[in-house]
């Protein structure tokens, strides 16, 4: 396989669903944590009554099975679709796999040693922001963990301002006599907003990621890496125009730049690319070429560069018709013997 093939990122569904199944199909441990809105410690251990381990209807066991089933139904459905985080510009209805790194790590607090995590207290209830369910098992010295995140909805937050009354049965002896419930906790539902698997976040709730997890940081960091892959080719004479483009206030411009690494154009030599710009009908006379470099006059030129490097336009081998294909993935070859000579420069 040629080195440029490494730039093609395969759809991650099989890899992610296999990893989820590896955890959920084991005799895993199950713990719950509470994410706090603010304070010195952002995550606290939520201690549940273990009950009798032999009881099949114990509270912790039922809760564990309920969350496990919610994950399976949502993330492992046969018709579920997955895409890498760099495909966010396509705005597909699917699960995005967003990689955490040094530039973007919203769940860094999960690496806090267990011994340093405090227990959640009833007095913390109004500061609770979300719940984290941890599934884990260890085999051959390797620890596997899957975290499921559930945002606590405002409707399930306790009656802090005492604007309404809530009732509870007075006692087992008097089940039909009711009293005021003053210390209500938030509600645990079956809704899972996202998963954290290793250093990857899996979610279909992009609005949540934007509002609460600084997704824009990820977008701009990814776009900056894409700019670097273009500048490395040496084709552009005024590289600063690319960086100006992705730093514009509207993050949609950074999104457009993100997918460049998926395509082999960035691995072609500058000389080969210049030849294509001068001879391919689609790109002839599109750019201002001075000597052996392209000079970007406007942001429209930048967007044309993005279209060039992401191979937005596809020509049918059957009809010769050209198509605008802003959303696409690499097709598997008909035969393993097919050679990709067009990029062999």
N, C-alpha and C positions, 0 to 999 in steps of 0.2 A: 504494500500500500504506500502511495506517495505521501510525502510529509504534509502536503496541503490538506490531505484528508482529515488530519487531526483538527483542522479548523471547523469541520462540520460537527455540530453537536446533535447527537441523536435524541429523538423524543424520549423523555425520561420515565414514561409510565411504567414500563416493565421493571426498571431498576428500583423505583420508589415503592411500587406495590409489593415487590418481592421482599424488600427490606421491612416494610410494615408487617407483612405476614410472618416473617421470621420472628418478630417480637410477639405478636398476638397469638401465634400457634404454640408458644412455649408455656411452661408453668412459670409465668412471670410474677414479679412482685408488683404491688400496686400501692401508690402513695398519692396524697393530694397536697397541694401547696396553694397558698393565696398570694397573689401579686398585689402589693400595696400601691396606692396612688402616690404617696410620698413618705419620707422618713429615712432613717439611717439604713434600714434593711428593707430591700424591695420585695423580697419573697420570704414567706413564713410557712412553717409546716402546719398543716391542718390535720389535727389528730382526731381520728374516728375510733369509736368503740369497736374493738375487734370482734366482740361477741364470741360465740362458740364456733370454732373453725369447722366443726362437723355439720353445722347448720347450713342448709342450702338456701335458706331464705333470710340469712343475716343481712343487716343493712349494708355493711361495707361490701359484702359479696355481690349483693344486688346492684349496688352503685357501680362497682367495677364492671360487671357484665353489661350494664346499661351503656356505659361510656365505650366499652369495647365494641358493642354492637353498633353504636352511633358512628364510630370510626369506620367500621367495615362497610356499613350501608352508604356512607358518603364518599369515602376515598377509594374504596375497592370495587365500586360498581363496574360492571362490564362495560358500560357505555361512558365511563368517565374519561375525560381528556386531560392530558398533561402537556405543559410547555415549560421551557426554561425561562428564567427571569429576564434574560435579554430579549425575549419575545414580547415583552409588555407593550411595546409600541403597536402590536397587532390588535390589542384589545379583544382577545378571544374570550369566549365563555369556557373556562377551563381552570384546572389547578396549575398555578405557577410555582415552580421550584426556584426559590430565591436563595442564593448562597451568601452566607455570612462570611466576612473576612475582616481584615484589620480596619478597613475603611467603613464598614457597615456591620455592626454587631449588636442589634437591639436586645438579644437575649443573653448577653454576656453574664448576667447574674446567675444563670443556671450552672455556671462553673464554680460557684461558691461551695466550699466543702460542707458536707452534711453536718459536721460537728459545730459549724458556725451559724447554722440556721436556727432561729428562735421559733417557738411554737406560737401559733395564732391564738389570740385571746378574744373573748367576747367583746372586750372594750375596743378591739380593732375593727369591728364590723363596719363602721361608717367610713373607714379608710380603705376598705377592700375594693379592688378594681377588677380583678379577674381571678379565675381558678386555673391551676395547672394540674393535670392528671399525668402521673409518671408511671409508665409500664417499663419494667426492666428485668433482665435475666443475665446470668453470667455463665459462659461455657468456655472451657479451655483457656481460662485466664482473660477472656475478652468480655467486656461489659457492653451490652447493647441496651440502649434506652430510646424510648419514644415518648415525647411530651405532647399532650393535647391541651390546647388553650381554649378557655371559654370566658368571653367577656361578660362580666356581671351587668345585666341590663338595669336601667334606672327603675323599672317597674318592680324589680325584685329587691331593691335596696330597702332596708328597714325604714319604718315610719319615723324618720329623724325629727321632723317638725311637729309631730303629734296632730296632724290634720285629719286623721281618721282613726277609727277604732278597729282592732283585730281581736278575735275571740279564740279561745282554746278550751277544750274540755277540762273541767275542774280537777278531776281525778279518775282513777280506774273505778273507784267505788261510786262515783257520781258522774258517769259518762255523759248524762244528758243535762248536766248543769254546767254553764259556761262562765268563764271569767276572762278578763282582759289579758291579752298576750303582750307583755311589755318588752320582751327581749327577743323579738323575732330576728332570725338570721336571714340572709339572702337565699334565694332559691337556686338549687343546682338543677340544670336542665340537661337535655340530651344534645344540645346544639354545640358543635365543635367548630370554632372559627378558623383554627389553623393547627398544623402539626409542626413540631421541631424534631428533626431526625438528623443526628450528627450536627453538622454545621449548616444544614439546609432548612429553610422554612417552606412549608407546603400549604398553600391557601388559594381559595377562589374569591376571597374578600379583599380586593385591592383597596377599596375605600378605607377599610379598617387599617390597612398597612400605611396608607397615606396620612391618616388622621392621628394615629397613635404610635407608629413605629418609624417615622421619619424616612419613608420609602424614597423620598426625593434624593436623599444622600446616596442611596444605592444607585439610582438612575444616573446621577451626575458622575459618580465614580466609574460606572460601567461605560458611560459615554466618553469619559476622559481616556480610558484604556483603548476604546475604539479609535479615538483620534491618534493615539500613539501608534496604532497598527497602520494607519494611513501615512503618517509622517515618516515611519521607518522605511517605506518604499522609496521616498525621496522624490515622488512625482510632483508634489505641491511646492511652489516657490515661496508662498506666503502662508506658512502653517498657522500663524496666529489667527487667521480668519476662521479656521476650524474651531479653535478653542473659544473664540468670541461667540460662535454660533451656539455651542452647547451650554454656555454660561448665561444665555438670555433668560430673563425671569420666568417665562413660561416653560415648564418642564417638558412639554411635548417635543421640543427641539432636541433635548437630550435623549428622549426615547427613540427618535428617528435614527440617531447615530449608533445606538447600542448593538445592533445586530451584525455589524460588519465582520466580526470575528468568525461568524458561521460560514462565510463564503470564501472560496479559494482565491478570489481576485487579489486580496492583500498579500498573497504569496508570490504573485507574478513579479517579474523584474520591471523596473521603470521603463527600460527600452521596449519590452514587449507590450506594455500598456500604452506607451506613446504610439506604437504602431497600430494598435487597435483603435485609438482615438482618431487616427488619421484615415483609417480604412473602413471601419465598421459604419454602415449607413446611419445607425441610431446615434452615434457619437461624433460624427464628422461635423466640424465647425461649431460644436457646442461650447467648447472652452477656448480661452485665450492661451495659446501656447507660445512661450518665449524661450527659444533655444530648446532645451530638453526638459522644461518644467511647465506646469500649468499654473497660471495665476488666477486666483479667485477674486472676481470683481465685486460680487454681491453675495448675499446669503442664498440667492437662487442658484448661484454657481455651486455653493456648498451642498445644497440639496441634490443637485445633479451628480455631484461626487458621491454622495451617499447612495443614490440610485445605481451608479456605476459599480460601487464596491459591494452592494448587496444584490446585484444582478436582478434588479426589480423587473426588468423587461425580459420576457422569455419568448423565444421564437420556436414555433412548431416545426419539427422535423418532417412532418407529413404534408402540411399545407403551406409552410413558409410564413404563416400568419404570425404577427407579433402580438403578445398579450401582456397586459399590465398585471403582474402577479406580486402584489405587495406582501401577501402571506403565502409562504410556501416552505417546504422542507425537501431535503435532498431525497431523490428516488433511488431505490436500490437498482443496480444494473441488471439488465436482462440476463447477462451471462457474466460469470466471474472472470472471463477472459477479455472483457472489454477494457481497452486501454484509454486512459484519459490524457491524450496527447496535447490537447489544446492548452493545458496549463504547464506543460513540461518544458519550462524555459528556465 
